[in-house]
Amino acid sequence: MKVASTVLALVALTQTASAHYIFNTLIAGGTTSSAAVRQPRDNMPIKPVTSASMRCNVNPGKASATVNVAAGSAIGFKLDANIYHAGPAAIYLGKAPGSAASWDGSGANWFKIAEWGATFNPFAFKTTGKTELTTTIPKNTPSGEYLVRVEQLGMHITPPESFVSCAQIKVTNGGSGNPPKVSIPGYIKGSDPAINVNIYWPVPSSYRVPGPAVWRG
């Protein structure tokens, strides 16, 4: 019986691991690309939020393409499954010092352009069940090469599990905006109440998405 229970536990663990999800396809304007995404090595989440892997996942390979997309156009990611871990999400742009393909995401070069938080009565996260997250590149974003980064935090456990991907883009027809920038990691403190809240009991009456404010240009 002990052997049988051990086998069942291992099967359950394997199924849980394989049931995670990956942001594996870039949405840029009216096109999609998997070649522009730095594909994660697997679908396992990142922990903790202070890990350097929060930038673009665990040692992702460089993408084989950098996609042009005009400022003011749609930007986002599709997943290989639906989001089923309840939690917030955000999209960031990181201005590459040179080419996006050669940048590892280090330094205070990142700014948030979109976030998805919670709704109330009843309490729920806006990302649950979604298979893609998209927003618009602010029209005043300076032209140049960027990493576009998506993150979704699974708040079913504390501290949360993070699902992260990056893609390489070149913003065209941009403006002269100068958004305040942050470093990743460092943009979220491990002590931040937004990542340490119990979302089940007592049910939150308010919720702030962790990280900097959204820059809208």
Secondary structure, 3 states (H helix, E strand, C coil): CHHHHHHHHHHHHHHHHHCCCCEEEEEECCEEECCCEECCCCCCCECCCCCHHHCCCCCCCCCCCCEEEECCCEEEEEECCCCCCCCCEEEEEEECCCCHHHCCCCCCCEEEEEEECEECCCCEECCCCCCEEEEECCCCCCCEEEEEEEEEEECCCCCCEEEEEEEEEEEECCCCCCCCCECCCCCCCCCCHHHHCCCCCCCCCCCCCCCCCCCCC
